[in-house]
Amino acid sequence: MTPFQNRWIEIARRFQLAVRTDVHVALDEEYLVAPVLLEHFGAAHGMVLVTEYAAIRRFTERLVAAGFGYSCLPETGKKEIDEAINDASIIEMLRDWSWSGPGTPPAWYAA
């Protein structure tokens, strides 16, 4: 598990989010291994989160066509998880991506 994946697992715990790691996304006859897939935000099938755009560059059009959003976010290196997560920034980012899940979003989303 990478520090990036660990950070998103902790973010998911804090904000009651659904995340999966090392997800194989089928795109035509190829697979993209997404380090993190954030479900219920962004596009219909969620947001593929990576630390390097080069990892998804050749897949971006197919990701969007398949119903995924994507974002390249910085790796936090050796920072402690609490130091690497700014709750207000996370909420702002999630609201910017918009809720796309079933039912109502978590209570903090509308607050």
N, C-alpha and C positions, 0 to 999 in steps of 0.2 A: 504494500500500500504506500503510495507516495504522500508527501506532505500535503499536496493539493487535494488529493482524495480524502485524506484525514480531515482537512479543514472543512470540506463540503459535507462530510458525515456529521461533523459537529454542528455546522450551520443547520443541517436538516434536523438534528435533535432539538436545537434551540427554537426553531421556527415551525416545527411540525411539518416538515417537507418530506417529499419522497425523492430520494436519490439512489441511483445504482452506479456501481463502478465497473470498469472494464466491460462495457456493454458492446456487443457485436451488432452493428447496424448494417443490415443488408441493403446495398445500393446497387441495383442491377446485378451483375455477376461478381461484384466485389463486396468486401466487408471493411467497414471502418470500425476500429476498436476505440470507442469513446472512453476517455478516462473517467468522466462523470457525465451522467445523464440526469438532469433535473426535470422531473415529471411535473406536469400541471402548470407550467409557466411557459410563456413565449408561444411557440407554435403548438399545434394540436398534439404532437407527440413529444413535446418538451424541448428542452434546451441541451444541446451537446456542449459541454464545457471543456476547454482545452487551455493549455498554457502557451502553446506555440501555434501560430496560424499555419505554419508550414505543414503541420500534421493533418490539416483538413482542407487546405487550399484547393486541391483538385476534386474535392467532394462537395464543396459548398452549394453549387447549383442543384446537385442531386439531393443533398440534405433538405434543402428548402422544398424541392418538388415532392419529396417523400413526407413532408409535414413536420420537419424538425426546424428549430431555430438553432443558432450557434453563437458562442461568444468565446473570445480569447481573453482570459483573465491572468493577471500576474501570479507567478509562484511566489510564495512568501518566504521561501528559504528555510532558515533554521529558527524563525520566530516561534515562540510558544503560541499555541492555538488561540488562547485568549487575546494575545497581543496582535494576532493576525486578523481577527474578526472585529470589525466595527459594526455594531448592530444597526445603527442609523444608516450607514452606507449600504448594508445588505438589504434593508427594507426598501430604501430608495431604488436600488437596482432591481429588486423583485417587482416592485410596482411599475417600474419602467418597462419590464418585460411583459407584464400583465398576466393575470390569472387565466389559464386556459383549461383548467381541470373541471371535473364534474361537480355539481353542487355549488356550495358557497365556499369562498376562500377562507383561510384561517382568520380568526378575529383580528389579529394585529394588522392584516392587510387593509381592512376597511377603516381602522381607527385613525 
